[in-house]
């Protein structure tokens, strides 16, 4: 499997959409501090998983 050097319109669209609303909906609580902490944890995870 090889990565395509060109970015398709669909990939560009997916990359442009943030996940904040989906994460907030999945977590449920309306606690902005907890949401910020969870988003930071996800950002750390993403940095560590990026090849």
C-alpha positions in Angstrom: 0.0 0.0 0.0 1.3 3.4 -0.9 0.2 6.9 0.0 -1.1 9.0 -2.8 0.9 12.2 -3.1 -2.2 14.0 -4.3 -4.9 15.1 -2.0 -8.4 14.2 -3.3 -11.2 16.7 -2.8 -12.8 14.4 -0.2 -9.7 14.1 1.8 -9.3 17.8 1.8 -12.9 18.2 3.0 -12.4 15.7 5.8 -9.2 17.4 6.9 -10.8 20.8 7.0 -13.6 19.7 9.4 -12.8 20.0 13.1 -13.7 17.3 15.6 -14.5 19.6 18.5 -18.3 19.4 18.1 -18.3 15.6 17.7 -16.0 15.1 20.7 -18.2 17.5 22.8 -21.3 15.6 21.8 -19.7 12.2 22.6 -18.4 13.3 26.0 -21.8 14.7 27.0 -21.1 17.0 29.9 -21.3 20.8 29.5 -18.1 21.3 31.4 -15.8 23.5 29.2 -12.8 22.8 31.4 -13.2 19.0 31.0 -13.7 19.4 27.3 -10.5 21.5 27.0 -8.6 18.9 28.9 -9.9 16.0 26.8 -9.2 17.9 23.6 -5.6 18.5 24.7 -5.3 14.8 25.5 -6.5 13.9 22.0 -4.0 16.4 20.5 -1.2 14.8 22.4 -2.3 11.3 21.3 -2.6 12.5 17.7 1.0 13.9 17.8 2.3 10.7 19.1 0.5 8.5 16.6 1.3 10.5 13.5 3.9 8.7 11.5 
